[in-house]
Amino acid sequence: MWRLSHLGDYSPNYAVAFLHSGGRKGETFKNLLVWQKAVALSLAVYRLTSAFPRSEQFGLTDQMRRASVSVASNIAEGNGRSTRGEYL
């Protein structure tokens, strides 16, 4: 059985901690551990949902996949914001 614990421990506030520890706005979001974990989560969801019944392809499977991709996408989008407050 697949569990979120396979992704390891991480702080939901990692982006804030990263910026307060000397990270600069110009640095890439790909260096953020939280973004890397979000991509790993998305890949795991794709693997997991590939075993779902074909009848769920446009239902639950699609919704779970879009939701998992959304996490990493929102982190990347936040990186492109113009102010530090928006980025956080």
C-alpha positions, 0 to 999 in steps of 0.5 A: 500500500502506498502512503504519504510517508514514503515522501519523507518528512518536510515542513509545510512552511519550508518556503518561508523558512527558505527565504528567512534563512538567506534564500533570495527571490531570484533563486529558482523554485526548483531548489525548494524541497517542498517543490521537489516533494510536490513533484514526487507526490505528483509522480506517485499519484500518476503511478497509483492512479494508473491502476484504477479502473478504466471507468474512472479515467475521466472521474476520480483519476483525472481529478486526483492527477490535476490536484497533485500537479496543481501543488507544484504548479502553484509553487512555481507560479508563486516564484514568478510573483513580483513582490516578496509578500506574494512569493511567500 
